[in-house]
Amino acid sequence: MTTPQPAVPATGRHLAQVNVGRIVAPLDSPELAGFVSQLAEINALAERSPGFVWRMVDEAGADATGLRPDQDDDLLQVNCSVWESAEALRAYVYRSDHLRVLARRREWFRPPTEAHQAMWWVPAGHRPTLAEAMARLTTLRTHGPGPDAFTFRDLTGQNI
């Protein structure tokens, strides 16, 4: 049986996204048990979602919790994925069971003090590296939204 390949839009582009968050305690703590217990389910939901292309995983291959975007901060977690379109990503984030977990983020993550999510267009087939994803987030933080890094809010009514 072959795995279906993601559709390549007429533009030849897909949408990459990165989001980071500082957890309130180590992943193996009781405070994070509710979050950690749902990771496999939510990652599987993403992979089954229409428009999903790829998600970053650590060396263990299950999720990205072993990745360290900041070597000096063991509590900083990262998520990076690629989608066929902004509409597909929006549907997963806000109109699927992912929303149930997202609604509880304040239990598990400290409030962000700066931009914690960025999106950018990539050529279909491209898989961002951790360094690339963090650079896009830095671009958004430093320069604000533009064609190199933006958010859902910036997509509204604009041709980014």
Secondary structure, 3 states (H helix, E strand, C coil): CCCCCCCCCCCCEEEEEEEEEEECCCCCCHHHHHHHCCHHHHHHHHHHCCCEEEECCCCCCCCCCCCCCCCCCCCEEEEEEEECCHHHHHHHHHHCCHHHHHCCHHHHECCCCCCCEEEEEEECCCCCCHHHHHHHHHHHHHHCCECCEECHHHHCCCCC
